[in-house]
Amino acid sequence: MSFSVWLPSLLRRGRYFFHVPLGSCQLQPLYHSWCQKKSTSAVQQNCVNSPTTNQTFKTPEDALSNLYSSEQQAVILQVLNTASERELSTIKLLRGRKSVSVIKHREKYGPFQNLQSLLNVPLFQYKTTVKVCNFILNPSEKGDRRERKIQDTRPAMRFIKPEIERERLETLDSIVSVVFGTRKIAWAHVDRNLAVHDWQQEECGRFMKGTYIPAVYLEEISSVVSKIPEADLYILEKNGLSAQNTNLFPITLHLRTVEAMLYALLQKTFMQDGQHKVLSMARSTVGKHFGLIVGDSRTSGMDLVKQFLLQSVTQEQPRLSFPRNKVVCYRNLFSSVTQNRVEEMCDSLLQALAFYELLLNNTT
C-alpha cells in the first residue's frame, strides 16, 4: 500500500509532490529528494536535529516545537496521519504496540495537529517521539549512536536470550516471570514499579510419570498458560543442567520440553510482528544477584522472599510491594507444613525482581 506526501520545498520553487510507498519502508528517497539541493552541512543542520543540543526548554512540548522547522513538522505529521498500521510498523521504533497505539489514537481523536499531540499516545515518551521524528526525516541514518547503544547494553543483557532492544525495555508495563520444576509451574506478574499483581503456582501431576507422552505435556502446560496473565514480556528460567550428564538426562529432557512448549504457547503474536515476547534468564544470574550462590550451587531464596513480604507491611518504600489483602495468605505459604513446596514460587518472584534491577535500573 502507498500514500502521497506533500513536501514543501526549501528552495522557493513552490511545492513538490512525492509518492512514497511506506510498505517497503522507502522513506529514504523522500528525504533525499527534499534535501538533494542543499549542502551536506545544511542537511545535517536542518534535517536531523538532535535532542542533545545545547538548547534548553521548559517542557518537552516546548522542546518538540523547537526541534523541527514547520516544513519538517508537516512531513512528520503527514506520515503519521496517513500511514497504515503495516506501514507504520516498517519504522523501527513503531513496531508492535506503538503502531497500534498511533492508529487507535487517530481513530479516536482524529489526525495529529502538531508534534506535541504525539505525547498523548500511549507508550510515546519524549525521547521516543524525538527518535521517531528523526527517523522519518532521515531513515538512512543508522547512527553510530545506535550501534554504541546496542554495544553498551549488551553487558547488562548477556544473560537474557534472545537479546532485545533497550527501547522495548523502557516501555514495559509489566512482565510475568515463570519458573518450572518436575512437578510445578509457578509465575509472578510484576509491573515496572515492582508491584506484584499475581503470584501463584500450578501442580502438574502427570509430569515425569510413566512413558514420555508429548500430548500429556501439551495438556498440562496449556492448562497452566490459560491462567497466566497477559504481560509485555514473559521471562523463563534457564536451568544450568547439562544434557551431557546421562544421570540427569530424564530431568533435562523434561525441563527442555516444558521450556519449548512455554515458548510456543506464550509467544502468540510472533508471526504477526516478529517481536520476541518470551525470553530466557539464567538461573545462576538470579542467584548471583541475590548472593545465593555457594560454591557451584544455588541455595534457597525462601528466607529472602519472607523478608520482602515483611518489608511490604513494615516499610514505607519496600523493595517489592504486594496486595495488602494477600500478604497474610502469602506468608501462610511459608508455614512449616508447606515451606518445602513453594521453591518455584520463590524463584519466580526473585527472577522478576532481578530482571528489573539488572536490566531496567542498571544495577549491574
C-alpha positions as CSV (number, residue, x, y, z in Angstrom):
1,M,0.0,0.0,0.0
2,S,1.3,3.5,-0.7
3,F,0.3,7.0,0.1
4,S,1.2,10.5,-1.0
5,V,3.1,13.2,0.9
6,W,3.1,16.9,0.1
7,L,6.6,18.2,0.9
8,P,7.2,22.0,1.0
9,S,10.4,22.9,-0.9
10,L,13.0,24.9,0.9
11,L,14.3,26.2,-2.5
12,R,11.4,28.7,-3.1
13,R,10.2,26.8,-6.2
14,G,6.7,26.1,-4.9
15,R,5.7,22.6,-3.7
16,Y,6.9,19.2,-4.8
17,F,4.7,16.1,-4.8
18,F,6.2,12.8,-3.8
19,H,4.6,9.3,-3.9
20,V,6.1,7.3,-1.0
21,P,5.5,3.5,-0.7
22,L,6.0,3.2,3.1
23,G,5.1,-0.5,2.9
24,S,8.6,-1.1,1.7
25,C,10.0,1.5,4.0
26,Q,11.1,3.8,1.2
27,L,11.4,6.9,3.4
28,Q,15.0,7.5,2.3
29,P,14.2,8.7,-1.3
30,L,11.7,11.1,0.2
31,Y,14.3,12.6,2.4
32,H,17.0,12.9,-0.3
33,S,14.5,14.3,-2.8
34,W,13.8,17.0,-0.3
35,C,17.3,17.8,0.6
36,Q,19.3,16.9,-2.5
37,K,20.0,20.6,-3.5
38,K,21.2,21.6,-0.1
39,S,24.7,21.2,1.0
40,T,25.8,18.4,3.3
41,S,26.3,20.7,6.2
42,A,22.9,22.2,5.7
43,V,21.3,18.7,5.7
44,Q,23.0,17.8,8.9
45,Q,21.9,21.0,10.5
46,N,18.3,21.2,9.3
47,C,17.2,17.7,8.5
48,V,18.2,15.9,11.7
49,N,18.0,17.9,14.9
50,S,19.5,16.0,17.8
51,P,17.7,16.2,21.2
52,T,21.1,16.5,22.8
53,T,21.7,20.1,21.6
54,N,22.6,22.8,23.9
55,Q,19.1,24.3,23.7
56,T,17.1,24.1,26.8
57,F,13.3,24.3,27.1
58,K,10.9,24.5,30.0
59,T,8.8,21.5,28.9
60,P,9.1,18.5,26.5
61,E,6.3,20.2,24.5
62,D,8.4,23.3,24.0
63,A,11.4,21.2,23.0
64,L,9.4,19.3,20.3
65,S,8.1,22.5,18.8
66,N,11.6,24.0,18.6
67,L,13.5,20.9,17.3
68,Y,11.9,21.0,13.8
69,S,11.1,23.6,11.2
70,S,7.5,24.0,10.1
71,E,8.3,22.1,6.9
72,Q,9.8,19.2,8.8
73,Q,6.8,19.1,11.2
74,A,4.5,18.9,8.2
75,V,6.3,15.9,6.8
76,I,6.3,14.1,10.1
77,L,2.6,14.7,10.7
78,Q,1.7,13.7,7.1
79,V,3.4,10.3,7.6
80,L,1.9,9.6,11.0
81,N,-1.6,10.7,9.9
82,T,-1.8,8.7,6.6
83,A,0.3,5.6,7.1
84,S,-1.5,2.3,7.8
85,E,-0.6,0.1,10.7
86,R,1.6,-2.1,8.4
87,E,3.3,0.9,7.0
88,L,4.0,2.4,10.4
89,S,5.5,-0.9,11.6
90,T,8.2,-0.5,9.0
91,I,9.6,2.3,11.1
92,K,11.8,0.7,13.7
93,L,10.6,2.5,16.7
94,L,6.9,2.0,15.8
95,R,6.9,-1.8,15.6
96,G,4.4,-3.7,17.7
97,R,2.3,-1.9,20.2
98,K,3.3,1.6,19.3
99,S,2.0,1.4,15.7
100,V,-1.3,0.1,17.1
101,S,-1.4,2.9,19.6
102,V,-0.9,5.5,16.8
103,I,-3.8,4.0,14.7
104,K,-6.2,3.9,17.7
105,H,-5.4,7.4,18.7
106,R,-6.1,8.7,15.2
107,E,-9.4,6.8,15.1
108,K,-10.5,8.2,18.4
109,Y,-9.2,11.8,18.2
110,G,-8.6,12.4,14.5
111,P,-5.4,13.4,12.8
112,F,-2.5,14.7,14.8
113,Q,-2.5,18.5,14.6
114,N,1.0,19.1,16.0
115,L,4.0,17.2,17.3
116,Q,3.0,17.9,20.9
117,S,-0.1,15.8,20.5
118,L,2.1,12.7,19.9
119,L,3.0,12.7,23.6
120,N,-0.7,11.8,24.3
121,V,-0.3,8.5,22.5
122,P,0.3,5.6,24.9
123,L,3.9,4.4,25.0
124,F,5.1,7.7,23.5
125,Q,7.6,9.3,25.8
126,Y,9.5,12.4,24.8
127,K,12.7,10.7,23.8
128,T,10.9,8.0,21.8
129,T,8.9,10.7,20.0
130,V,12.1,12.6,19.0
131,K,13.7,9.4,17.7
132,V,10.6,8.5,15.6
133,C,10.5,12.0,14.1
134,N,14.3,11.9,13.3
135,F,13.9,8.5,11.6
136,I,11.0,9.7,9.5
137,L,13.1,12.7,8.3
138,N,16.3,10.7,7.8
139,P,15.7,6.9,7.7
140,S,19.2,6.4,6.1
141,E,21.0,7.4,9.3
142,K,21.6,4.1,11.0
143,G,23.5,6.1,13.6
144,D,26.8,5.4,15.3
145,R,24.8,6.3,18.4
146,R,22.5,3.4,17.7
147,E,25.5,1.0,17.4
148,R,27.1,2.2,20.5
149,K,23.8,1.9,22.4
150,I,23.5,-1.7,21.5
151,Q,27.1,-2.4,22.4
152,D,26.7,-0.6,25.7
153,T,23.6,-2.5,26.7
154,R,24.9,-6.0,25.8
155,P,26.9,-6.5,29.1
156,A,23.7,-5.9,31.1
157,M,21.7,-8.2,28.8
158,R,24.1,-11.1,28.3
159,F,22.1,-13.4,30.5
160,I,18.9,-12.7,28.6
161,K,18.2,-14.6,25.4
162,P,17.3,-13.6,22.8
163,E,18.6,-10.0,23.3
164,I,16.1,-7.2,22.9
165,E,16.5,-3.5,22.4
166,R,16.7,-1.1,25.3
167,E,13.8,0.8,23.6
168,R,11.4,-2.0,24.4
169,L,12.6,-2.3,28.0
170,E,11.9,1.4,28.5
171,T,8.3,1.0,27.5
172,L,7.5,-2.2,29.5
173,D,4.4,-2.0,31.7
174,S,4.8,-5.5,33.3
175,I,6.4,-8.9,33.0
176,V,5.5,-12.4,34.0
177,S,8.4,-14.4,35.5
178,V,7.9,-18.2,35.0
179,V,9.8,-21.0,36.8
180,F,9.1,-24.7,36.4
181,G,10.3,-27.8,38.0
182,T,9.5,-31.5,37.8
183,R,6.0,-31.2,39.3
184,K,5.0,-27.5,39.3
185,I,4.9,-24.3,37.2
186,A,5.0,-21.0,39.1
187,W,4.7,-17.4,38.0
188,A,4.9,-13.9,39.3
189,H,3.3,-11.0,37.5
190,V,5.2,-7.8,38.4
191,D,5.0,-4.3,37.0
192,R,7.8,-1.8,36.4
193,N,7.1,-0.2,39.8
194,L,7.9,-3.5,41.4
195,A,4.3,-4.2,42.5
196,V,3.2,-7.8,42.5
197,H,-0.2,-8.3,40.8
198,D,-0.3,-12.1,40.6
199,W,1.8,-14.8,42.3
200,Q,0.9,-18.4,42.3
201,Q,1.8,-21.9,41.1
202,E,0.0,-24.9,39.5
203,E,0.6,-28.6,40.2
204,C,1.3,-30.7,37.1
205,G,0.7,-34.2,38.5
206,R,1.3,-36.0,35.2
207,F,4.8,-34.7,34.6
208,M,7.5,-37.4,34.5
209,K,5.2,-40.3,35.2
210,G,5.5,-43.4,33.1
211,T,6.2,-43.2,29.4
212,Y,7.0,-39.8,28.0
213,I,3.9,-38.7,26.0
214,P,4.1,-35.2,24.3
215,A,0.3,-34.9,24.4
216,V,0.3,-35.1,28.2
217,Y,2.8,-32.3,28.4
218,L,0.7,-30.2,25.9
219,E,-2.4,-30.7,28.0
220,E,-0.7,-29.8,31.3
221,I,1.1,-26.8,30.1
222,S,-1.8,-25.4,28.0
223,S,-3.9,-25.5,31.2
224,V,-1.3,-23.5,33.1
225,V,-0.8,-21.0,30.2
226,S,-4.5,-20.3,30.2
227,K,-4.2,-19.0,33.8
228,I,-1.1,-16.9,33.3
229,P,-1.9,-13.2,32.9
230,E,-1.1,-11.0,29.9
231,A,2.2,-9.1,30.0
232,D,4.7,-7.3,27.8
233,L,7.3,-10.0,28.3
234,Y,7.5,-13.5,29.7
235,I,10.8,-14.4,31.4
236,L,11.5,-18.2,31.7
237,E,14.2,-19.6,34.0
238,K,17.0,-21.2,32.1
239,N,18.4,-24.1,34.3
240,G,22.0,-24.9,34.1
241,L,21.7,-28.7,33.9
242,S,23.9,-30.2,31.2
243,A,22.5,-32.5,28.7
244,Q,25.8,-34.4,28.7
245,N,25.2,-35.7,32.3
246,T,23.5,-39.0,31.5
247,N,22.2,-39.5,35.1
248,L,20.2,-36.2,34.8
249,F,19.1,-36.8,31.2
250,P,15.4,-37.5,32.1
251,I,15.2,-34.3,34.1
252,T,17.0,-32.3,31.4
253,L,14.7,-33.7,28.8
254,H,11.7,-32.8,30.9
255,L,12.8,-29.2,31.5
256,R,13.7,-28.6,27.9
257,T,10.3,-29.9,26.8
258,V,8.4,-27.6,29.2
259,E,10.6,-24.7,28.2
260,A,10.0,-25.3,24.4
261,M,6.2,-25.6,24.9
262,L,6.0,-22.5,27.1
263,Y,7.9,-20.6,24.4
264,A,5.4,-21.7,21.7
265,L,2.2,-21.2,23.8
266,L,3.1,-17.8,25.3
267,Q,4.5,-16.4,22.1
268,K,1.2,-15.8,20.5
269,T,2.0,-12.8,18.2
270,F,5.5,-13.6,16.9
271,M,4.3,-14.5,13.4
272,Q,2.4,-11.2,13.2
273,D,5.0,-8.7,14.5
274,G,8.3,-10.7,14.6
275,Q,8.9,-9.5,18.2
276,H,10.1,-11.9,20.9
277,K,7.8,-11.8,24.0
278,V,9.3,-14.9,25.6
279,L,12.9,-14.7,26.9
280,S,15.2,-16.9,29.0
281,M,17.1,-15.8,32.0
282,A,19.9,-17.9,33.5
283,R,19.1,-19.3,37.0
284,S,22.7,-18.6,38.1
285,T,22.3,-14.9,37.2
286,V,19.5,-14.6,39.7
287,G,21.5,-16.5,42.3
288,K,24.5,-14.2,41.9
289,H,22.4,-11.1,42.1
290,F,20.9,-12.0,45.5
291,G,24.1,-13.7,46.8
292,L,22.5,-17.2,46.8
293,I,25.4,-19.0,45.2
294,V,27.5,-21.2,47.4
295,G,30.3,-23.0,45.6
296,D,28.8,-24.2,42.4
297,S,25.2,-24.5,43.8
298,R,22.4,-22.1,44.4
299,T,20.8,-22.0,47.8
300,S,17.1,-21.4,48.6
301,G,15.8,-17.9,48.3
302,M,12.9,-18.6,50.6
303,D,14.2,-16.5,53.6
304,L,14.8,-13.6,51.2
305,V,11.2,-13.7,50.0
306,K,10.0,-13.8,53.6
307,Q,11.9,-10.5,54.2
308,F,10.3,-8.9,51.1
309,L,6.9,-9.9,52.5
310,L,7.7,-8.4,55.9
311,Q,9.1,-5.2,54.4
312,S,5.9,-4.7,52.3
313,V,3.9,-4.1,55.5
314,T,6.6,-2.5,57.7
315,Q,8.5,-0.2,55.4
316,E,7.2,2.9,53.5
317,Q,9.2,2.0,50.4
318,P,9.7,-1.7,50.3
319,R,11.8,-3.4,47.7
320,L,8.6,-5.2,46.4
321,S,5.0,-4.3,47.1
322,F,2.3,-6.9,47.5
323,P,-1.5,-6.5,47.5
324,R,-2.4,-5.9,51.1
325,N,-5.3,-8.3,51.1
326,K,-3.0,-11.2,50.0
327,V,0.1,-10.6,52.2
328,V,-1.3,-12.9,55.0
329,C,-2.1,-15.6,52.5
330,Y,1.4,-15.4,51.0
331,R,3.0,-15.6,54.4
332,N,1.0,-18.7,55.3
333,L,2.6,-20.4,52.4
334,F,5.8,-20.5,54.4
335,S,4.5,-22.4,57.3
336,S,6.5,-25.5,58.5
337,V,4.0,-27.8,56.8
338,T,4.2,-26.3,53.3
339,Q,7.5,-24.5,53.1
340,N,9.2,-27.2,51.0
341,R,6.5,-26.8,48.3
342,V,7.0,-23.2,47.3
343,E,10.5,-23.1,46.0
344,E,9.3,-22.5,42.4
345,M,7.1,-19.6,43.6
346,C,10.0,-18.0,45.5
347,D,12.3,-18.4,42.4
348,S,9.7,-16.8,40.1
349,L,9.5,-13.8,42.3
350,L,13.2,-13.4,42.7
351,Q,13.7,-13.8,38.9
352,A,11.2,-11.0,38.3
353,L,12.9,-8.6,40.7
354,A,16.4,-9.5,39.4
355,F,15.2,-8.8,35.8
356,Y,14.0,-5.3,36.7
357,E,17.0,-4.4,38.9
358,L,19.6,-5.8,36.4
359,L,18.2,-4.5,33.2
360,L,16.0,-1.6,33.9
361,N,17.6,0.0,36.9
362,N,21.1,-0.6,35.7
363,T,22.4,-2.2,38.9
364,T,24.8,-4.5,37.2
